[in-house]
């Protein structure tokens, strides 16, 4: 991926966590980030007051990330050349 290229945000669901899409649009501008695909939105038992990201598992070419806010969680699949540490640090600052 060249320096000027930006990643791609895939819109395959109609519902997303509040505030998630602007953060993902910022994420795809980072060099080394390719395709970002929001996945299943689900309910959780615990309450997380502000949006936070946690890397769940490595996938081929990237990572599965769980975004949590309130009593909702959403899977996000990120294809990236970044290491887990680099991606975690960047997600923490979104």
Secondary structure as the mmCIF struct_conf table of DSSP 4:
data_model
#
loop_
_struct_conf.conf_type_id
_struct_conf.id
_struct_conf.beg_label_comp_id
_struct_conf.beg_label_asym_id
_struct_conf.beg_label_seq_id
_struct_conf.end_label_comp_id
_struct_conf.end_label_asym_id
_struct_conf.end_label_seq_id
TURN_TY1_P TURN_TY1_P1 UNK A 3 UNK A 4
STRN STRN1 UNK A 8 UNK A 10
BEND BEND1 UNK A 14 UNK A 14
TURN_TY1_P TURN_TY1_P2 UNK A 18 UNK A 19
HELX_RH_AL_P HELX_RH_AL_P1 UNK A 20 UNK A 27
TURN_TY1_P TURN_TY1_P3 UNK A 28 UNK A 29
BEND BEND2 UNK A 30 UNK A 30
TURN_TY1_P TURN_TY1_P4 UNK A 31 UNK A 32
STRN STRN2 UNK A 33 UNK A 59
TURN_TY1_P TURN_TY1_P5 UNK A 60 UNK A 61
STRN STRN3 UNK A 62 UNK A 80
BEND BEND3 UNK A 81 UNK A 82
HELX_RH_AL_P HELX_RH_AL_P2 UNK A 84 UNK A 92
TURN_TY1_P TURN_TY1_P6 UNK A 93 UNK A 93
#
